[in-house]
Structures are given as structure tokens and as C-alpha cells.
Amino acid sequence: MKLFASAVALVATVLVTSVATMQPAAAQTAPSVAVVDIQVILRDSLAAKAIRLQMKGHLLKFQKWGKGREDKIRRETQDLLKQRTVLAQSAFAKRQKALRKKMADFRVEVRRREQKLRQAGGKAQRQLRKVLIAAVSDVARKQGVSMVFPKAGLLYSGRTKEDRKSTRLNSSHIPLSRI
């Protein structure tokens, strides 16, 4: 472990030294670094909350549709079982086969709709991240920050300021693609 820590320190020293020696002495200024807690912004911004709300609405609609279809198939199965003694063997087998096909088609449709819902949510999240990157870049340029790091990628972060950069995200409306 000590060897690993020494190696990391050596590499960091070499990198800092090599970056510092690439610039002329007059142009050497300390880089301005900012740390952004992306997870907090993605959790608390109005745009992220709107995406979650839309996803929940689509999910509830999907579940209602699925439950309705499932109940209908269950009723048809029960009706068929009640008619088993009345129907001829061939007629029962024919209806049973049709019902199995209906169940298989239902499962395929459920998987297709689940995939479409996941894709729409993923697309909305990617759009949100694009807006986040643009907002962070804009604020960094305005404040003269030369490097921005995500808080999740840091081993240690000292003093922090309250993040006020989610205003631009809050004004961004990121709709889910049509489901």
C-alpha cells in the first residue's frame, strides 16, 4: 500500500512539474479549479424532477394497461377451464392454443413497451446531462475557472461553496420522447 501511495505521489509530482514547465515563467498562473456535485444537481434540479415525474406517469399508465390486459387473459383462461367439460377435445385444444398465443403476444408487447420506456428515460437523462455540461461550462468561463471536476471523482475535497448553478437546468424543459 505504501508503494502504491508513493507511486501515485511520484506520478502526480511528475505531471504537475511537466505541466508547469511547459508554460513560460511569465505565463505561469495557478489554475482555477471548481468541483461540481453532479449527483446533487441531477437529483435536485427542476428538470430532473420533471423527468422523474414524467417517467412515473408513463410507468403508471403502462402498469394500468398491463393489469387490464392481464386480467382479461386471466378471465378468458378461467372461462375456458369452465368450458372444458362442455367443449369437444379438439375445440378446447384450439381455444387453448389461441389463448397461449395471446399470452405470448402479451409478454412480447410488455417487453417492447418496457424497452421503449427505458429508452425514453435514458434519452431524457442524456439531454439533461448535455444541458448540465453546457451550464457548468458557461459558469466556469464567466468565473474564469480553468478546470471543473465532478465531486464523485475526487478522493478529497476541502472547502465547498453552495452550488447555485442549477438555475439554468431548472429553466430547461427536457421532455421524454413520445412513448
C-alpha positions as CSV (number, residue, x, y, z in Angstrom):
1,M,0.0,0.0,0.0
2,K,2.9,2.4,0.8
3,L,4.4,1.5,-2.5
4,F,1.2,2.4,-4.3
5,A,0.9,5.7,-2.5
6,S,4.5,6.5,-3.3
7,A,3.9,5.7,-6.9
8,V,0.8,7.9,-7.1
9,A,2.7,10.8,-5.4
10,L,5.6,10.4,-7.8
11,V,3.3,10.4,-10.9
12,A,1.4,13.4,-9.6
13,T,4.6,15.3,-9.0
14,V,5.9,14.4,-12.5
15,L,2.6,15.5,-14.1
16,V,2.4,18.8,-12.1
17,T,6.1,19.5,-12.9
18,S,5.7,18.7,-16.6
19,V,2.6,20.9,-16.9
20,A,4.3,23.7,-15.0
21,T,7.5,23.6,-17.2
22,M,5.5,23.7,-20.5
23,Q,4.5,27.3,-19.9
24,P,6.8,30.3,-19.9
25,A,7.6,31.6,-16.5
26,A,5.7,34.9,-17.0
27,A,2.5,33.0,-18.1
28,Q,2.5,30.6,-15.2
29,T,-0.6,31.2,-13.1
30,A,-2.3,28.9,-10.7
31,P,-5.1,27.1,-12.4
32,S,-8.6,27.9,-11.1
33,V,-10.4,24.7,-10.2
34,A,-14.0,24.1,-9.4
35,V,-15.8,21.0,-8.1
36,V,-19.4,20.3,-9.1
37,D,-21.6,17.8,-7.3
38,I,-23.3,16.5,-10.4
39,Q,-25.4,13.9,-8.4
40,V,-27.0,16.6,-6.3
41,I,-27.8,18.8,-9.3
42,L,-29.2,15.8,-11.2
43,R,-31.3,14.9,-8.1
44,D,-32.5,18.3,-7.1
45,S,-32.9,20.3,-10.3
46,L,-36.4,21.0,-11.6
47,A,-35.6,19.4,-14.9
48,A,-34.5,16.2,-13.2
49,K,-37.6,16.2,-11.1
50,A,-39.8,16.8,-14.2
51,I,-38.2,13.8,-15.9
52,R,-38.8,11.6,-12.9
53,L,-42.4,12.8,-12.7
54,Q,-43.0,12.1,-16.4
55,M,-41.4,8.7,-16.1
56,K,-43.6,7.9,-13.1
57,G,-46.7,8.9,-15.1
58,H,-45.7,6.8,-18.1
59,L,-44.9,3.9,-15.8
60,L,-48.4,4.1,-14.0
61,K,-50.1,4.2,-17.4
62,F,-48.1,1.2,-18.6
63,Q,-48.9,-0.7,-15.4
64,K,-52.6,0.1,-15.7
65,W,-52.6,-1.1,-19.4
66,G,-50.7,-4.3,-18.3
67,K,-53.0,-5.1,-15.5
68,G,-56.1,-4.6,-17.7
69,R,-54.7,-7.0,-20.3
70,E,-53.5,-9.5,-17.7
71,D,-57.0,-9.5,-16.1
72,K,-58.7,-10.1,-19.4
73,I,-56.4,-13.0,-20.2
74,R,-57.0,-14.5,-16.8
75,R,-60.8,-14.2,-17.2
76,E,-60.5,-15.9,-20.6
77,T,-58.4,-18.7,-19.1
78,Q,-61.0,-19.2,-16.3
79,D,-63.8,-19.2,-18.8
80,L,-62.0,-21.8,-21.0
81,L,-61.4,-24.0,-18.0
82,K,-65.1,-23.9,-17.0
83,Q,-66.0,-24.9,-20.6
84,R,-63.5,-27.8,-20.7
85,T,-66.1,-30.4,-19.8
86,V,-68.7,-29.0,-22.3
87,L,-66.4,-28.5,-25.3
88,A,-65.1,-31.2,-27.6
89,Q,-61.5,-32.1,-27.1
90,S,-60.5,-30.5,-30.5
91,A,-62.4,-27.3,-29.8
92,F,-60.8,-27.0,-26.3
93,A,-57.3,-27.6,-27.8
94,K,-57.9,-25.0,-30.5
95,R,-59.1,-22.3,-28.0
96,Q,-56.3,-23.2,-25.6
97,K,-53.7,-22.8,-28.4
98,A,-55.2,-19.4,-29.2
99,L,-55.1,-18.3,-25.6
100,R,-51.4,-19.4,-25.3
101,K,-50.6,-17.3,-28.4
102,K,-52.5,-14.3,-26.9
103,M,-50.4,-14.7,-23.6
104,A,-47.1,-15.0,-25.6
105,D,-48.0,-11.9,-27.7
106,F,-48.8,-10.1,-24.4
107,R,-45.4,-10.9,-23.0
108,V,-43.7,-9.7,-26.2
109,E,-45.7,-6.4,-26.1
110,V,-44.8,-5.9,-22.4
111,R,-41.1,-6.3,-23.1
112,R,-41.4,-3.9,-26.1
113,R,-43.1,-1.3,-24.1
114,E,-40.7,-1.7,-21.2
115,Q,-37.8,-1.2,-23.5
116,K,-39.4,1.9,-25.1
117,L,-39.9,3.4,-21.7
118,R,-36.3,2.7,-20.6
119,Q,-35.1,4.3,-23.9
120,A,-37.2,7.4,-23.4
121,G,-35.9,7.8,-19.9
122,G,-32.3,7.3,-21.0
123,K,-32.7,9.9,-23.8
124,A,-34.1,12.4,-21.3
125,Q,-31.2,11.8,-18.9
126,R,-28.7,12.3,-21.7
127,Q,-30.3,15.5,-22.7
128,L,-30.3,16.7,-19.1
129,R,-26.5,15.9,-18.9
130,K,-25.9,17.9,-22.1
131,V,-27.7,20.9,-20.5
132,L,-25.7,20.4,-17.3
133,I,-22.4,20.4,-19.1
134,A,-23.3,23.5,-21.1
135,A,-24.4,25.3,-17.9
136,V,-21.3,24.3,-16.0
137,S,-19.1,25.3,-18.9
138,D,-20.8,28.7,-19.2
139,V,-20.5,29.4,-15.5
140,A,-16.9,28.2,-15.5
141,R,-16.0,30.6,-18.4
142,K,-17.8,33.5,-16.7
143,Q,-15.9,32.9,-13.4
144,G,-12.5,32.3,-15.0
145,V,-12.4,28.7,-13.9
146,S,-9.9,26.6,-16.0
147,M,-10.8,23.1,-14.8
148,V,-14.1,21.6,-13.4
149,F,-14.1,18.2,-11.8
150,P,-17.1,16.1,-10.6
151,K,-17.2,15.7,-6.9
152,A,-17.8,12.0,-7.2
153,G,-14.4,11.6,-8.9
154,L,-12.4,13.2,-6.1
155,L,-10.6,11.5,-3.3
156,Y,-10.6,14.6,-1.2
157,S,-12.3,17.9,-1.5
158,G,-11.7,20.7,1.1
159,R,-13.9,23.7,1.4
160,T,-17.1,23.8,-0.7
161,K,-19.5,26.5,-1.6
162,E,-23.2,26.1,-2.1
163,D,-23.9,25.2,-5.7
164,R,-26.1,27.7,-7.4
165,K,-25.6,26.5,-11.0
166,S,-28.8,24.5,-11.2
167,T,-30.8,27.7,-12.2
168,R,-30.1,27.1,-15.8
169,L,-31.1,23.5,-15.5
170,N,-34.2,24.5,-13.7
171,S,-35.3,26.7,-16.6
172,S,-34.6,23.8,-19.1
173,H,-37.6,21.7,-20.1
174,I,-36.5,18.3,-21.2
175,P,-39.4,16.2,-22.4
176,L,-39.5,12.5,-22.7
177,S,-39.6,11.3,-26.2
178,R,-43.0,10.1,-27.3
179,I,-43.9,6.7,-25.8
